[in-house]
């Protein structure tokens, strides 16, 4: 898998996908390219910034599931102009996800939702950020039945599948890996915000 890849797939639900290796030499260039793509998505939608939602899913009780709340907290700290749901203080998880989605739909008539969650994959994929078109299916790694959410989604590969029980990855994941993934996703979204601000000023 290359550090950054842009695939156009024909006649599939996911029209394209991006992949970034966190903490990689080529990361800055790749972040810029993905940020420009997301900026284009926002501009092509009928939503303005206040209707763009980043739904950061996960729990701060397990390292392997803390990617979403970390991203949400960092986005709030960076004061991005988008609506952010899911932080370390107020996480969005299996028990309140349905209610939060209902709240978003009630509050915004034309929302554009970007979902963010942790995932497991192959060993050589750990540390990659994936951005794809289409909804996210949260809880799949630990075999939980949760609703699909989002128009687009980010996933960070925090660990890989091994003979351990699928839930074990939650407790067997390095915080270093999760932090690098969170920082990469936040850099992309902050870059999107900066580009949109510059366009308004020009």
N, C-alpha and C positions, 0 to 999 in steps of 0.2 A: 504494500500500500504506500503510495507516495505521500509526501507531507501535505500536499493540497491537491485536490482533484475536483473537477467540475464535469459531471456526467449529465448528458441529456438522454433521457430514456423515452422511448416512444410507446404510446398506448399503455402506460402504466399509471397507477394512482400517483406515484411520486414522479413529477415531471423532471426534476433535477435534484442533485444533492451535492453538498460541499463537505470537504474533510480537511481539518487542520490539525497538525500535530502540535500539542501544547509544548511550550518551552523549546521550540525548535528554531534554528537559525533563520529559516525562511518565514517565521511566524508573522512578522510585521507586514510584509508584503501580502501575505495570505489574508490577514485580518482586514487590510484595506480593501481587498477585492471582495470579500464577503460583505463588509460593511456597505460598500457601494451597491451590491445586489439587494441587500435588505432595504436600503434607502429607496431604491427603485420600486421595490414591492410596496412600500408604504405610500410612495407618491402615486402609484398606479391604482391604489385602493381608493375608496370613497371616504376614507377616515382621515381626520387630522390627528395631531400628536396625542390629544387627550383621549382619543378613542383607540389608541394602540396599547395593547395590554401584554405585559410579560408575566406569564403564569409560571412561577418557579415552584416545582413540586418536590416534596421530600420531607424528611424528618431530621432534626438536629440530634436525635437520640442515638443515631448510628452513623459512623464515619462514612460508610459506603452509600448512605442515602442522603447525605448532607449537602450534595452539590447544589440542588435547587435553592434551599434556604440561604446558602452562602452567596450565591449569585444575586438573589433578591436583596440581601442586606447590602452588598457592595453597590448595587444599582441605586439604592436609596441614598447611600453615602455619597455617590457621585452626582446626586440630584438630577438624574435624567428626566426629561419632560414627559415620559410615558407613565402609564399606570402600572404599578408593580404589585403583584400579589405573591406572598410566600417569602418570609424572612426568617431569620433565626428566632426573632421574638414572636412572630406570628406565622408559623409554618402552614403550608397547604399540604395535606397528607390524605391518606386513604379515608380517614374518618370525616373530613370536612370538605373534600374535593367537590362532591356533587352540589353542596350548598354554595360554595364559592362560585362555581360555574353558573348557577342560577342567578346569583347576585350580579355577576358580570353581564349576563344577558338582559337582566332587568334594568341595569344602570345605563348600558350603552346599546343603542339600537343597531349601530353599524360598527361593531368592534372588530378589530383585526388582532387575533390572539396568537402570540408566539409562546409555545409551551417549552419548558426546560426541565430536564430530569436526568438522573444518572442511569447508566445501563451497564450490562456486562456483555462481553464479546470474546473474541479469540485473544490469546495471550499477546500476540504481536499488535493488537489493536488498542491495547491499554494506553491511555494518554491522548487519544484522539477525540476531537470535537466534531460531531456530525451535525450538519444543518440540512433539513429536508422539507420539502413541501408536503402538506397533508397533516392529519392529526397525529398526536402522540398517544400511545397506549400505555399509560402508566401502570406500574405494578406487575408488568408481565414477567420481569426477572424473578419475582418471588411468588408467582402464580396467584396474584390477586386480580379479581375481576373488577376493574374500574372503567368509567366511561372514557371514550376517546375525547381528547381535548386539543383544540388549537387548529389554526389554519396552516401554520408552519411550526416546526419544532427543532430545538437543539437537544442533542443527547451527548453526554460525556461518558466515555468508556472508562469506568473506574476500576474494573477488575475483570477477570476472565473466568470462564466456566472450567471447573475441575471436578474431581470425584466427590468433593464436599457437598453437603446439602445446599440447595440453591439459596437458602436464606443465610448461609454462613458468610457469603461475600460481604454482607452488611458489617460484620465484625472483623473481617479479614482484609480490609482495604486501607491503603496508606493515605493518611491525611495529606501528605506531600502531593500525591497524585491528584486528589480532589481539589486542592487549592490551586494547582497549576491549571486545571481544567476550568475552574471558576474564574480565575484571572483572565484566561483567554476569552471566554464568553463575554465577560464584562467589557474587555477591551473592544470587542466587536460592536457591542451595543452602544458604548460611549462614543465610538467613532461614527456610528450612524447618527447619533444626536448632534455631533459636531458638524457633520456634513449638512444636515437639515438646517441647522442654525446659520451656517455660512450662506446657504442658498437664500434664506430669508433676508439676510443683510445685504446681499448683492442686488 
